[in-house]
C-alpha cells in the first residue's frame, strides 16, 4: 500500500476529491467574510499535507475539518489585530472608525459568532450532524458542544433582533 493510499485502494487525490464537497461547505461557513472559502480549504489542506498524506490519517475528513476551523480562527485573530490597529490610527487622526461598514451584508451578522460557533451551528443545524460528530470536528466534548450551540443560537437571536430593531428604527425616521 502506498503512503497516499487509504487502504481502500484510493489515492490521497481520490480521497480528497470525495471529501471536497463536504469540506468546501464547512470552509464556506468557517471562513470570515474577507476570506475566500477555497483559499481557506487550500491552506488547511496544505497544512495537513506538510505533516502526512491523507491516506495515512485515520479520519481525514474530521482532521481536515478541525484544521479548517483552526486556520479560520487564526485568520480572525489576525483580522482583529488589524481592526484594533485601524481604530487606533483613526482615533489618532480624529476620524470616526465606524463611518464605513467594510462588510455590508446580512451574512455579516454571522461574523458576530466566532469561527467555532459558526461551524458548530452549521454542522448541527444545517448538516444535521449529531453532537458527537460536532465534538470531533471541534475537538471538544459533547457537553461542551451542546453548551456552545445554546450560546451561539442565543447570540444569533440577539444579533438578529438588534438588526431588525435597527432596521425598523431606520425606516421610521
Backbone bond lengths (Angstrom), bond angles and torsions (degrees), N, CA, C in turn:
res aa  C-N    CA-C-N  psi(-1)  N-CA   C-N-CA  omega(-1)  CA-C   N-CA-C  phi
1 X - - - 1.456 - - 1.513 107.92 -
2 X 1.329 117.41 129.22 1.458 120.99 179.68 1.518 109.72 -74.86
3 X 1.343 115.72 163.32 1.466 119.55 -178.34 1.519 111.88 -68.57
4 X 1.320 117.93 -17.87 1.462 120.84 179.16 1.523 111.46 -97.22
5 X 1.314 117.29 14.08 1.451 122.97 -176.54 1.522 108.80 -106.96
6 X 1.338 119.01 134.83 1.463 121.99 -177.26 1.522 112.95 -93.95
7 X 1.299 118.72 12.96 1.456 121.60 179.73 1.516 112.55 92.33
8 X 1.305 117.86 -13.11 1.460 120.94 179.94 1.522 110.58 -101.89
9 X 1.313 115.99 7.16 1.453 120.05 -178.55 1.511 112.86 87.82
10 X 1.341 117.79 0.01 1.458 121.19 -179.50 1.516 110.05 -94.31
11 X 1.305 115.68 138.94 1.459 120.13 176.14 1.521 108.83 -76.84
12 X 1.329 115.81 168.53 1.454 120.66 176.20 1.513 111.09 -58.52
13 X 1.325 116.94 -35.85 1.470 121.86 178.75 1.526 110.74 -64.82
14 X 1.335 117.11 -43.98 1.464 120.54 178.95 1.531 110.83 -68.06
15 X 1.322 116.13 -38.52 1.464 120.78 177.79 1.525 109.95 -61.78
16 X 1.330 117.11 -45.79 1.464 120.13 179.42 1.526 111.13 -64.88
17 X 1.315 117.18 -39.54 1.466 120.29 178.37 1.527 110.40 -59.95
18 X 1.320 117.44 -36.26 1.460 121.73 177.88 1.531 111.14 -71.66
19 X 1.327 117.54 -37.95 1.464 122.11 -177.16 1.532 112.92 -81.97
20 X 1.312 117.34 -22.10 1.464 121.57 -171.01 1.530 114.53 -51.36
21 X 1.327 120.69 -50.49 1.479 118.51 -176.43 1.537 112.68 -57.89
22 X 1.325 117.18 -42.53 1.469 120.06 -179.45 1.521 110.99 -69.60
23 X 1.323 116.55 -41.32 1.466 119.97 179.78 1.523 110.73 -67.95
24 X 1.310 117.72 -35.02 1.465 121.63 179.37 1.519 110.62 -63.82
25 X 1.348 115.99 -39.15 1.467 119.31 177.87 1.529 110.63 -65.35
26 X 1.322 117.63 -41.83 1.467 120.44 177.87 1.527 109.47 -63.62
27 X 1.316 117.32 -42.04 1.470 120.73 178.89 1.525 110.88 -63.35
28 X 1.328 117.25 -37.66 1.468 120.30 179.34 1.526 111.01 -64.15
29 X 1.307 116.91 -33.78 1.455 120.64 179.19 1.523 110.85 -79.14
30 X 1.316 116.23 -41.75 1.469 120.75 -175.63 1.519 112.45 -74.26
31 X 1.320 117.13 -29.16 1.461 120.60 -175.05 1.516 111.76 -68.17
32 X 1.333 116.56 130.44 1.462 118.49 172.35 1.531 108.93 -65.59
33 X 1.324 116.32 165.19 1.460 120.50 -172.78 1.527 113.69 -62.81
34 X 1.332 117.59 -19.43 1.464 119.13 -179.03 1.525 113.36 -98.16
35 X 1.329 117.49 10.97 1.461 121.33 -179.15 1.520 109.00 -126.85
36 X 1.326 116.42 125.65 1.450 121.12 179.41 1.533 109.42 -68.30
37 X 1.335 118.33 131.96 1.463 120.62 -179.47 1.526 113.54 -57.77
38 X 1.337 116.85 -35.55 1.464 118.99 178.38 1.526 111.30 -66.15
39 X 1.326 116.77 -36.38 1.468 119.82 176.19 1.522 110.64 -65.70
40 X 1.335 115.50 -40.41 1.463 120.24 178.38 1.527 110.35 -62.36
41 X 1.310 117.02 -46.94 1.459 121.37 179.61 1.523 111.04 -63.32
42 X 1.312 116.57 -41.23 1.466 120.19 179.36 1.529 110.66 -63.30
43 X 1.325 117.51 -43.16 1.463 120.81 178.97 1.528 110.79 -63.82
44 X 1.328 117.11 -41.63 1.465 120.66 178.60 1.523 110.41 -63.31
45 X 1.319 116.95 -44.38 1.463 120.54 179.20 1.522 110.81 -63.15
46 X 1.327 116.77 -42.89 1.473 120.00 179.21 1.527 110.92 -60.75
47 X 1.330 116.80 -40.83 1.468 119.83 179.17 1.518 111.52 -64.30
48 X 1.322 116.62 -41.29 1.461 120.22 179.61 1.521 110.32 -66.33
49 X 1.326 116.65 -45.13 1.466 120.14 -176.72 1.527 113.01 -69.04
50 X 1.337 117.78 -19.95 1.460 120.08 174.47 1.523 111.86 -64.01
51 X 1.338 115.46 -26.14 1.463 119.96 -174.68 1.523 114.02 -105.66
52 X 1.340 117.74 -29.35 1.460 119.63 -179.67 1.525 109.84 -165.92
53 X 1.318 114.64 166.69 1.461 120.48 174.16 1.521 108.86 -81.56
54 X 1.322 117.38 151.47 1.454 120.85 179.53 1.526 111.67 -58.31
55 X 1.315 116.33 -39.09 1.460 120.80 -178.99 1.513 113.48 -65.43
56 X 1.329 117.74 -18.60 1.461 121.23 179.81 1.523 112.45 -84.54
57 X 1.316 117.70 -12.08 1.451 121.53 -177.79 1.524 110.61 -84.99
58 X 1.329 116.41 142.29 1.465 120.57 178.06 1.527 111.56 -67.95
59 X 1.318 116.52 -41.94 1.462 121.77 -178.43 1.531 108.88 -134.39
60 X 1.332 116.75 77.58 1.472 119.32 -173.74 1.526 113.80 -60.89
61 X 1.331 118.72 -35.72 1.466 119.75 -179.03 1.525 110.57 -65.70
62 X 1.309 117.06 -46.51 1.472 120.63 179.46 1.529 110.40 -63.86
63 X 1.314 116.55 -40.39 1.466 121.05 -179.59 1.530 110.38 -64.30
64 X 1.319 116.50 -43.46 1.469 120.24 179.01 1.525 111.69 -68.96
65 X 1.338 117.73 -37.35 1.471 119.70 176.82 1.523 110.05 -60.60
66 X 1.335 116.64 -44.78 1.467 120.31 -179.67 1.527 109.96 -63.93
67 X 1.313 117.28 -39.87 1.461 120.87 179.25 1.521 111.00 -65.53
68 X 1.336 117.56 -38.57 1.470 121.60 176.31 1.522 109.74 -59.37
69 X 1.323 116.80 -46.32 1.466 120.92 179.56 1.527 110.39 -62.08
70 X 1.325 117.23 -43.04 1.469 120.44 179.73 1.527 111.84 -62.84
71 X 1.318 117.25 -44.65 1.465 120.77 -179.61 1.522 110.06 -64.48
72 X 1.332 117.67 -42.22 1.466 120.51 178.55 1.528 110.79 -64.40
73 X 1.319 117.71 -40.27 1.467 120.94 177.95 1.521 110.94 -63.11
74 X 1.324 116.61 -42.30 1.468 120.40 177.31 1.528 110.32 -60.70
75 X 1.322 116.78 -41.84 1.460 121.08 179.02 1.529 110.44 -63.29
76 X 1.332 116.11 -42.44 1.471 120.00 179.19 1.524 111.33 -62.06
77 X 1.316 117.18 -40.96 1.472 119.86 178.28 1.521 110.38 -62.71
78 X 1.316 116.91 -43.33 1.472 120.47 178.32 1.517 110.69 -63.16
79 X 1.324 116.14 -43.48 1.460 120.67 179.57 1.528 111.07 -63.38
80 X 1.327 116.72 -37.76 1.458 120.68 177.93 1.522 111.73 -64.13
81 X 1.329 116.98 -40.88 1.473 120.57 176.79 1.521 110.14 -63.32
82 X 1.327 117.27 -42.01 1.462 120.87 178.68 1.530 110.90 -63.65
83 X 1.323 116.81 -43.05 1.459 121.28 -179.55 1.531 110.51 -62.93
84 X 1.346 117.16 -43.86 1.471 120.03 178.51 1.521 110.85 -63.54
85 X 1.333 116.72 -38.00 1.468 119.70 178.09 1.529 110.53 -65.49
86 X 1.328 117.65 -41.47 1.466 120.90 178.12 1.525 111.51 -63.33
87 X 1.312 116.60 -37.91 1.466 120.13 178.52 1.520 109.86 -64.99
88 X 1.335 116.93 -42.47 1.467 120.10 178.14 1.523 110.67 -61.41
89 X 1.332 116.36 -42.76 1.463 120.72 179.75 1.529 110.15 -65.40
90 X 1.333 116.92 -42.52 1.471 120.62 179.96 1.520 110.60 -63.32
91 X 1.319 117.51 -42.49 1.463 120.40 178.93 1.530 110.68 -65.14
92 X 1.321 116.10 -40.39 1.467 119.85 179.16 1.524 110.92 -64.65
93 X 1.344 115.75 -33.20 1.464 119.85 179.95 1.526 111.99 -85.36
94 X 1.340 116.99 -6.81 1.453 120.81 178.74 1.516 114.12 79.04
95 X 1.342 118.06 21.89 1.458 121.06 178.28 1.521 109.90 -107.71
96 X 1.336 115.81 166.77 1.457 121.75 179.89 1.524 109.37 -90.56
97 X 1.337 116.72 115.28 1.465 121.30 -177.95 1.520 112.12 -69.68
98 X 1.325 118.68 -20.85 1.465 121.88 -177.61 1.522 112.64 -94.23
99 X 1.323 117.66 6.23 1.460 120.71 -175.23 1.525 112.71 -64.89
100 X 1.325 118.26 -31.11 1.456 121.93 -177.41 1.521 109.30 -120.04
101 X 1.332 116.69 127.54 1.457 121.51 176.38 1.524 107.76 -85.15
102 X 1.349 118.31 112.41 1.459 119.41 -176.38 1.518 113.61 -71.35
103 X 1.342 119.09 -17.36 1.454 122.01 -177.04 1.523 110.25 -133.77
104 X 1.330 118.48 69.77 1.460 119.36 -177.85 1.526 110.93 -73.72
105 X 1.340 116.63 108.74 1.446 120.66 -179.35 1.522 109.14 -174.36
106 X 1.313 116.33 150.81 1.454 119.41 173.05 1.520 110.25 -64.97
107 X 1.328 116.63 -30.34 1.454 119.85 178.74 1.519 112.01 -67.93
108 X 1.321 117.22 -17.76 1.462 120.49 177.60 1.519 110.75 -62.58
109 X 1.335 117.13 -21.83 1.461 119.98 177.02 1.526 110.79 -60.59
110 X 1.321 116.91 -31.41 1.464 119.54 178.17 1.522 111.98 -66.60
111 X 1.329 116.84 -22.97 1.457 119.94 177.63 1.522 111.86 -68.19
112 X 1.337 116.82 -11.88 1.460 120.36 175.19 1.524 110.63 -69.17
113 X 1.320 116.85 -20.91 1.463 121.21 176.63 1.519 108.77 -93.02
114 X 1.328 116.16 147.28 1.462 117.45 175.28 1.528 108.62 -75.99
115 X 1.305 115.92 169.02 1.465 121.32 -173.39 1.519 112.10 -57.05
116 X 1.330 116.77 -46.60 1.462 119.96 -177.68 1.523 111.03 -62.39
117 X 1.340 117.16 -38.97 1.460 120.43 179.05 1.528 111.23 -66.61
118 X 1.352 117.06 -42.85 1.476 120.15 178.38 1.524 110.32 -60.12
119 X 1.331 116.65 -44.43 1.465 120.46 -178.68 1.529 110.16 -66.89
120 X 1.322 117.57 -41.71 1.464 120.54 179.58 1.526 110.67 -61.26
121 X 1.325 116.78 -46.56 1.468 120.72 179.74 1.526 109.77 -63.48
122 X 1.314 117.33 -42.37 1.465 120.31 -179.98 1.535 110.81 -62.09
123 X 1.329 116.27 -51.46 1.469 119.15 -177.31 1.526 111.68 -63.30
124 X 1.325 117.06 -40.58 1.467 120.27 -177.07 1.523 112.61 -77.67
125 X 1.332 117.30 -43.65 1.463 119.94 -171.56 1.522 114.28 -94.85
126 X 1.317 117.33 -33.18 1.464 119.56 -178.52 1.527 110.57 -91.84
127 X 1.328 115.99 -50.98 1.469 119.09 -178.96 1.528 112.62 -86.38
128 X 1.328 116.53 -5.85 1.466 121.92 178.67 1.528 112.46 55.40
129 X 1.325 116.00 39.56 1.469 120.66 177.37 1.523 108.96 -78.28
130 X 1.331 117.32 145.47 1.462 119.25 176.63 1.534 110.73 -69.13
131 X 1.324 115.18 159.12 1.469 120.73 -177.94 1.523 111.24 -56.54
132 X 1.321 117.85 -32.91 1.470 120.10 -179.45 1.534 111.31 -64.64
133 X 1.338 117.65 -37.74 1.470 120.28 177.91 1.519 111.20 -71.07
134 X 1.325 116.33 -39.00 1.467 120.07 177.51 1.525 108.90 -63.76
135 X 1.324 116.10 -40.72 1.470 120.84 178.23 1.522 110.69 -60.98
136 X 1.325 117.24 -42.45 1.472 120.48 177.69 1.522 111.07 -63.71
137 X 1.328 116.62 -41.67 1.465 120.36 -178.19 1.522 111.30 -65.04
138 X 1.334 116.80 -34.64 1.462 120.67 -176.98 1.527 112.69 -99.83
139 X 1.334 116.16 -3.77 1.459 122.07 179.03 1.533 111.29 59.73
140 X 1.347 115.13 46.49 1.461 121.98 176.57 1.526 107.85 -136.48
141 X 1.319 117.53 173.14 1.464 121.47 -179.76 1.529 110.49 -77.91
142 X 1.336 115.50 162.79 1.461 119.34 178.76 1.536 110.64 -67.34
143 X 1.319 117.65 -31.85 1.469 120.56 176.12 1.526 109.09 -63.54
144 X 1.324 116.96 -43.14 1.459 121.32 178.37 1.526 110.94 -64.88
145 X 1.327 117.54 -35.41 1.471 120.94 177.52 1.520 110.08 -62.86
146 X 1.319 116.97 -46.49 1.468 120.14 -179.43 1.527 110.68 -61.50
147 X 1.327 116.50 -42.08 1.471 119.99 178.65 1.529 110.51 -65.34
148 X 1.343 116.50 -43.49 1.467 121.32 179.50 1.528 110.39 -61.58
149 X 1.326 117.27 -43.77 1.462 120.70 179.54 1.523 111.36 -64.08
150 X 1.305 116.79 -41.73 1.461 120.29 178.69 1.523 111.18 -61.62
151 X 1.334 117.02 -46.64 1.470 120.69 179.46 1.525 111.04 -65.64
152 X 1.332 117.04 -41.56 1.472 120.83 -177.87 1.529 110.68 -65.94
153 X 1.314 116.86 -43.15 1.462 119.62 179.26 1.524 111.13 -65.30
154 X 1.341 116.76 -40.11 1.461 120.48 177.28 1.526 109.77 -63.06
155 X 1.335 117.46 -42.55 1.466 121.47 178.95 1.527 110.69 -62.14
156 X 1.334 117.03 -42.95 1.469 120.24 178.17 1.524 111.11 -62.17
157 X 1.338 117.12 -41.79 1.470 119.46 177.75 1.526 110.33 -61.00
158 X 1.336 117.38 -42.89 1.467 121.32 179.53 1.524 111.29 -62.88
159 X 1.331 116.07 -45.35 1.466 120.65 -178.96 1.523 110.41 -64.98
160 X 1.327 117.09 -42.99 1.465 120.36 179.21 1.527 111.05 -65.49
161 X 1.326 116.86 -39.57 1.468 119.94 178.76 1.531 110.18 -65.35
162 X 1.325 117.07 -43.70 1.478 120.74 179.10 1.521 110.42 -64.17
163 X 1.328 116.77 -39.70 1.457 120.93 178.73 1.523 111.00 -65.37
164 X 1.339 116.97 -42.86 1.459 120.31 178.61 1.521 110.84 -65.16
165 X 1.337 116.79 -38.70 1.458 121.04 178.80 1.526 110.60 -65.44
166 X 1.331 116.64 -43.80 1.469 120.59 179.13 1.524 110.74 -64.14
167 X 1.323 116.59 -37.93 1.455 120.80 179.61 1.530 110.57 -67.38
168 X 1.335 116.63 -42.07 1.467 118.83 -179.55 1.537 110.91 -69.88
169 X 1.323 118.12 -34.54 1.449 120.46 176.45 1.524 111.35 -68.64
170 X 1.325 115.91 -37.98 1.458 120.73 178.54 1.507 112.12 -65.77
171 X 1.346 116.71 -35.25 1.457 120.91 179.76 1.530 112.23 -77.78
172 X 1.338 116.90 -21.79 1.446 120.13 -176.87 1.520 112.08 -85.34
173 X 1.303 118.37 -9.02 1.472 122.14 -176.65 1.481 112.02 -72.34
